[in-house]
Amino acid sequence: MQTQLTADAIAAADPLYVEDHLGGAASLAAATNGDVSVFKKAMSGSVTASGPFAAASLWRVTAGAPRLVTAMGAGSLLAPAQAAALIRRAETATTFLVTEVTGPRALRIAYAIPATGPGGTFVALAEQPLPVSRRISVPADSPLSPPT
């Protein structure tokens, strides 16, 4: 339940950013048949040391099998099997998917969003760092903020 609440809090905080930036990069990749330079340029302002994303990758899905096209940033915390499962689920999603990813002394929220073009289906994946304490600041105007 805490994972779902954390994911909801992150998605509610700025779903348009994820949809616009990650979704836009996925759409560009699909339109350009997975052009690595186009994807990296689209994500370059989002995958930085100060965030919002620590890592991003682009995957091509053929016959249900994901294949890594390119990756950027600090490196994914997703285990290969976990990444493959998320990408296969995202392939048919109508919006982005959200999941928690843990690593040694690290916690991230992973987002995956699909786009289909003439060259096939692509899934853009990005990981947003979270405090290891599993506590995030919730704006006072958020529906998830505690009553005052």
Sequence and secondary structure as in RCSB ss.txt:
>XXXX:A:sequence
MQTQLTADAIAAADPLYVEDHLGGAASLAAATNGDVSVFKKAMSGSVTASGPFAAASLWRVTAGAPRLVTAMGAG
SLLAPAQAAALIRRAETATTFLVTEVTGPRALRIAYAIPATGPGGTFVALAEQPLPVSRRISVPADSPLSPPT
>XXXX:A:secstr
 HHHHHHHHHHHH HHHIIIIIHHHHHHHHHTTS HHHHHHHHTTTBSTTSSBSEEEEEEEETTEEEEEEEEES 
  S HHHHHHHHHHHHT SS EEEEEEETTEEEEEEEEEEEETTEEEEEEEEEEE TTS     TTSTTS   
